[in-house]
Amino acid sequence: MGILLTGDGAAAAATGGGMVMILYIVVIVAFMYFIMIRPQKKEQKRMAAMLAEMSVGDCVLTTSGFYGIVIDITEDTIIVEFGSNKNCRIPMQKSAVAQIEKADAE
């Protein structure tokens, strides 16, 4: 009778250990979500809102480090004028904009 009780106790301990392992996995996945995935989604939403508010005449900083003035906006691209030379107008993707300074903020 003692052997049967020992066997049942070992099976119960193994099941309890499995539950602890599942709990650790759930905690690790939740930690990764709050540390890695959630901030990235917030940043994507912020960038999308910033690009949606962009208008003609705004000063933009591109991802390559150039400052320019927005001349024209289409669905996916913008035309940016760089420097004091009025002939330096370059079309670029909206995603190449890193920062926007509104024209009326000055």
C-alpha positions in Angstrom: 0.0 0.0 0.0 2.9 2.3 0.7 4.3 1.8 -2.8 1.0 2.9 -4.4 0.9 6.1 -2.3 4.5 7.0 -3.3 3.7 6.5 -7.0 0.6 8.8 -6.8 2.6 11.4 -4.9 5.3 11.5 -7.6 2.7 11.9 -10.3 1.1 14.7 -8.4 4.5 16.4 -7.9 5.2 16.1 -11.7 1.9 17.6 -12.6 2.6 20.5 -10.1 6.0 21.0 -11.7 4.4 21.2 -15.1 2.0 23.8 -13.9 4.9 25.9 -12.6 6.7 25.6 -16.0 3.5 26.8 -17.8 3.2 29.7 -15.3 6.9 30.7 -16.0 6.3 30.6 -19.8 3.2 32.8 -19.4 5.1 35.3 -17.2 7.9 35.5 -19.7 5.6 36.0 -22.7 3.7 38.8 -20.8 7.0 40.4 -19.8 8.2 40.4 -23.4 4.9 41.9 -24.6 5.1 44.8 -22.2 8.8 45.4 -22.7 9.2 44.9 -26.4 5.9 44.7 -28.4 3.7 47.3 -26.7 6.3 50.2 -26.9 6.9 49.5 -30.6 3.2 49.7 -31.4 2.9 53.0 -29.5 5.8 54.4 -31.5 4.2 53.3 -34.8 1.0 55.0 -33.8 2.8 58.2 -32.9 4.7 58.2 -36.2 1.5 57.6 -38.2 -0.3 60.5 -36.3 2.7 62.8 -36.9 2.7 62.0 -40.7 -1.0 62.5 -40.9 -0.7 66.0 -39.4 2.0 67.0 -41.8 1.1 70.0 -44.0 2.7 72.1 -46.7 5.2 74.6 -45.3 6.3 72.5 -42.3 10.0 72.1 -41.6 11.0 68.4 -41.5 14.0 66.5 -40.4 14.7 63.5 -42.6 16.2 60.2 -41.3 19.4 61.1 -43.1 19.7 64.3 -41.1 18.7 67.0 -43.6 16.3 69.8 -42.7 13.9 70.9 -45.4 10.5 72.6 -46.1 7.6 70.5 -47.4 6.5 71.8 -50.8 3.9 69.2 -51.9 2.3 66.2 -50.3 0.8 63.1 -52.1 -0.5 59.9 -50.7 2.9 58.1 -50.2 5.5 60.8 -51.1 6.4 64.4 -50.3 8.5 66.9 -52.1 11.0 68.7 -49.8 13.0 71.8 -50.6 16.4 71.8 -49.0 18.6 74.8 -48.2 18.3 78.3 -49.6 18.6 77.1 -53.2 15.0 77.1 -54.5 15.9 74.6 -57.2 16.8 71.8 -54.7 13.5 70.0 -54.5 13.6 66.3 -53.8 10.7 63.8 -53.7 10.9 61.3 -50.9 8.8 58.8 -49.0 6.8 60.0 -46.0 8.4 57.3 -44.0 11.8 59.1 -44.4 10.6 61.9 -42.1 11.9 61.6 -38.6 10.6 64.9 -37.0 8.2 67.7 -38.0 8.3 71.3 -36.8 5.1 73.1 -37.6 5.4 76.4 -39.6 3.1 78.3 -37.2 5.1 77.3 -34.1 7.7 80.1 -34.7 
